[in-house]
Amino acid sequence: MGKILTVGIAQTALVLGLIYALVALSLFISFSILNICDLSTDGCYTLGCAVGAMVTISGHPILAIPAAMFAGVCSGFITAILQTHFGVQSILAGIIVNTGLYTVNLGVMGFSSNVSLFGSDTIFDMFKRLFPTKEAKSWSTVILLLLILLIVCLLIHWFMSTRLGLSIRATGDSPAMVRASSINPAFTIIVGLCVSNSLTGLAGCLVGQYNGNCDINLGTGMVTVALASLIIGEMFFKGKGILLRTFGVVLGSCLYRFIMSLALRLNVPTEAFKLVSALIVAIAIAAPAAKNMILLHFQKKKQLEKHRDLTAAKQGGDR
């Protein structure tokens, strides 16, 4: 196993898992809580990376984070407005925004398909300088991302416990009940999608600064990756509190990246990675149903054996 998964590969998988966890948390809010399928994630992820990259190049790596998050908020706002005020279905609204963001992202990047951050200071470089030893510096990126994820998870837990957060959760459960409580579900959907997409923009900004570049096709397939991470995480803490579920999503994202790293080390062709992702999602979705089927099978078998024993005992008593 040591040859298959080295410390360097484990570090890279952990870093990417933590960054992608932000996108999975975004889907956690939109998909699990609001019950909305937001397909604008791919474009919003690239938007966050593009905005973050351009602000970083201008010499403001820290300012790039709120800028990318605000860009994500704008994306979520447009998606939500299409749904709530113009009656566009959630899936179609996501597709429309995702398509439009391709041109927007190109414009942000100066109509170049790739932007390099080479020579620009990033938050990872700044944080690394706080550590004295070389070994500590090698783990600085992981430590920084863990701190960011901890803050994000705690903020989500706090926000979902507020009156507005509870209204957003109620909107996902029953919009009719929310209307009966004199709460505007359109407003809660807009706020929920803005918060959700801000996390996607943050993830894009972080991955751009980590990789040192931004590519126009960076976000392709991000919905599948985030959905796989979300479903894996939900398997561990389904039905639990918001805080445990958010930590479960982070854990699911890291596990997903480790699985993909193992697939890479086992010489699985890169062309087959999308298939591997689809299989992971399918297995994760089917696992609870398969578990219930197995348990039901054993329960029926146990009841049948019990019935046979009772029948045999009754026949023995009659004799």
Disulfide bonds with the S-S distance in Angstrom:
none
